[in-house]
Amino acid sequence: MAELQEVLDEIAFDASVAEDRGLVAQYIPQLAKVEPSQFGISVALTDGRVFSAGDAATGFSIQSVSKVFTLALALGKLGDAVWSSVGREPSGNPFNSIVQLEQEKGRPRNPFINAGAIAVVDLIMAGHQPKEAIGEIVQFIRHLTDDDSILIDQHVARSETDHGDRNASLAHFMRSFGAIDHPVDHVLGVYFHQCAIVMTCQQLARAGLFLANQGRDPVTGAQVVSEQRARRINAIMLMCGHYDGSGEFAFRVGLPGKSGVGGGILAIAPGKASIAVWSPGLDPVGNSKLGSAALEQLARQMEWSVFGA
């Protein structure tokens, strides 16, 4: 097995000279302003060591990567009752598609497409006002990272709110089927703020460690979720974490992962490491182009694929 820091340095160098970096997300104006030349990667091992390269200490909008944490939070609050509101199957459609919702009577296919994540937020909001629900999500992520500096970028949240017509359509459609209990504007307010959380690669890798260690935070010893639940979250990440590019990511990388249109990806090497990579340029299905390539290179050189070397 190669030396991890050498591998990360090589990956960061390859990213620095890459000509095709993908395109930054255009439909959220604040994300369209992000400098596309940036690249960072961090690996948090289950023994507590962290290795990084590139712009790993630069904050970015985690966007849909946040869906991993809201799913874990909802499962902790409601248990398997979550699955009565959202499915566990790959969608095969774009992350903001409304097609399957009509066919499946308002029940989202999985918690990582936008409709599914909105349904999960609705569950988290039970008994809470929107600001309380936002605070609970942020506090959960702060707890996972042991870092109270994690905040929401209010400019990104406002930008998403101002250009969130597609997500509003999804939410209203679900509510028409009785799949959303709370007022749509309240649910969307929480969802947009959740997506606007800012983290660095170092923080994000630290936050995902419990999923690499059977649900237990190896640094603090706290049991975040049960071992069985951690396995199941990883399974959903592997099948559904990259929208209609999930099969390609599993084929090339072979790790559970969750991407976001901010260019971040959280990937898990079960029993070994939590990995965060960030590069703002996206491929045609909305996943970080260089981030995906970096994870493929890392998994190959470290022999971390869940399918074997």
N, C-alpha and C positions, 0 to 999 in steps of 0.2 A: 504494500500500500504506500502510495506516495506521501511525502510530507505535506501536511495540510496547508501551511502558510505558503509554501512554494507553489502549490497548486492555485491558491487564491491570487497570488501575485501574477501568475501566468494568465489567469482568467481576466484579471483587471487590465493587464497590458493588451491582451487580444481585444478587449472591449474598447480600449482607448484608440486603437487604430482601425476599428471596423468602419467601413464606409456606409453600409446600409444599416441604419439605426432604427428604422421604423418611423412612424409619425406620432407625435404627441396627440392626446385626445383633443378634439376640436369642439365637441358639443358642450363642454363645460369651459367657458372662457378663461377662468382662472388657471385651469390645467393647461390650456393652450399656450400660456405664457411661460411655462417651465422650460429652462434651458435643456435641450435634448442631448447635449454632450456628456451629461453626468452619468456615472455608474458607480454603484457601491455594492459590496457583498459582505455579509457577516455569517459566521458559523458558530453557534453556541453548542458545545459538547455537553453530554450528560454528566461529565465530571466537573462542570462549572467553568471550564476554560472557554474563552471567546477569541476567535481569530477573524480578522477583517482585512479588507483591501479596498482601495478606491475611495469613493465618497460615502463611506459607511456611517459617518457621523453627521451627515446632512439630512435634515428632516424632509419628509415628503408626505403627501396626502395618501393614506393607505387605501381609501376607497373600499372596494369590495373585499379586500383582505379582512376587513373588520367583521365580515359575516361569519368567520370562524369563531370569533370571540362571542358574538351575540348568540350563535347557536349553542355554544358551551354554556353561556349564562342562562339561556332559556331552558336547556335540559336540566341544569341545576335547580331551577325554580319549579319546573313542571314535570320533569321526568319524561317518560315515553309518551305522555299525553301530547307532546309537541307533534308527534307524527300523525295525529288526527287532523292537523291543520296544514301539513306540508309533507310531500312525498320524499322518496329517497332514490329516485331514478334519474339518470342523465336526461337532459332535455333535447340535445341535438339541435337546438335552436339558439339564436342570439340571446344575450343576457336580458334584453329588454323586450322580448317577443311577447305578444298578447295571444298568439294563435292557440297554444295549448290550453290556456286558461279557459277559453270558450269551449273547447272540446272536453275539458275535464271539470267543468262546472265550478270554476273559481278556485280549485285546489292546486297550488303551484307544484310543479314536478319535483323540485328539490329546494333546499334552503339557501342555495348559493346563486341562483338566478335572482334578478331583482324582485320579482313577485314573491318568491319564497322568502327572501330577506325581509320584505315589508311585512309579510305574515308573521315572521318571527318577532319583529319589533312590536307588532300588535299584541302578541302573547306577553312580552316583557312588560308592556305598559299596564297590565292588569293591576288596578289599585293605585296607579301612579299618574300624576300629571306629567306632561311632556318633559318639563325641565328636570323632574325627578328621575325619569327614565334615562334621559341623556346623562345625568350625573351618575347613575348606577353603571351604565356602560363604561364611561370614562374611568370610574373608580375601579371597576373590575380589571381593566387593562393596566391601570397603574399598579394594582396589586400583583398582577402577573409579572410585571417588569421590575417591581420594587422601586418605582421611579414616579414621584409625584409631579414631575415637570411636564408630563404628557398633557397636551392641550388640543383644543379644536381650533382649526383655522376658520375664523368667522367669515372671511372673505370667500373662501371656497364654499362654505355652507350657504351663503347668500347667493353665490353664483349658481349652485345646484338648484336652489329654490326657484330662482328666476327662470331657469331653463329646464324645469322638471316636469314638463307636460306629459311626456311618455310615462314616467313613473306615476303621475297622478291618474292617468288613464288606467294603468294596471290596478292601482289601489281602489278606484271607484268601481272597476269591473268586479274585483273580488268582493267588495262590500255589497254589490248588487246580488251576489250569491250568498250573502251572509257569512262570508269567510273572513271579514274584518269587523271587529266589534266597535272599535273606537272611531271618532271622527277622522276622516281621511287627512285633513290638514294637520291634525295632531300627530298621526302616525308618520306622515311624510316629514314633518319637522324633526322628529327624532331620527328618522332614517338618514336624512340629508346631513345632520350633524354627526351621526355615527361615521358616515363615509368621509367626513372632513377632518377626522382625527389625524394628527401629524405625528409620525414616528420616524426614527432613524433605522437603518438596517440593524444596528446593534441592539436597539430596543425591541424591534420586531422579532429578531431571532431569540432574544431572551424571553419574550412573551409566549412563544410557541414551544418552549422547552417541555412543558407538561405533557404535550402530545408525543414527544419523543421518549418519554420516560413513564409510560403506563399510567398517565393521568396525574402523576405526582411531580411537583416542582422539585428537582434534584438539589437546588440551592437552599431552599427553605425547609424542604421536607413536607410541605403542605400538600394534601391530596386535593387537587383542583376538581377533577372528575374521577369517576371510577375507572379501573383498568379497562373494563368492557366498553364503557362509553368512549374512552380515548381511542380504542380500536375502531369503533364505529364512526367517529368523527373523521379519523384518518381514511377510512374506506370511502366515505362520501367525498372527501377532498380528492382522492384518487380518481373517482368516477365522474365527479361533477365540478371540480374546482377551477376549470378553465373553459367553462361554457361549451360552445360547440367545437372547441379545440382540446377538450379533455382527453379524448382518445389519443390524439397525436402527442400530447404531453406525456401520457402514461407510456406510450410506445417509445418515445425518445429519451425520457428522463427516468421513468420508473419509480417515482416518488409521489406520495400524497402531496398536493400543493393547492394553494389558492391564490389567484391573481387579482389585481385591481387595475382599473384604467389609469391610475396615477403612475403606473409602471412598476409597482411593487409585486413581489411574489414571496409568499411564505411556503417553504417546503419542509417536509419532515422525513428524516431518515430514522425510522423507529428503532429505539434502543441505542442510537448513536448521536444524533444531532438535530437541532432545529436550524434552518437556513433561511436567511432573508436576503433577497437580491432586489436591486432597484435600478432601472434604466427607463426613462420616461417614454421613449419611442415604442409604439405598439405595432403588432402585426395586424393583418386584416380582420382577425376575430377578437381583437381587444386585449391581447396578452403581450407583456413586455418582450420585444423581439430579442434583445441582447440578454435579458434576464433568463429567458427560456434556454438560449444557447449556453449561457454560463452554467445553468443547473445541469444540463446534459453533460457538459464537460466535467463538472465536479463529480456527478454521480458515477461517471465512467472511470475517472482516475482514482477515486476513493473506493470504488467497488461498493457503492451504497445502494444501488437499485434494489428494490424489494423483490425483484425477479431473479436476483443473482448477478454475478459478475459477467 
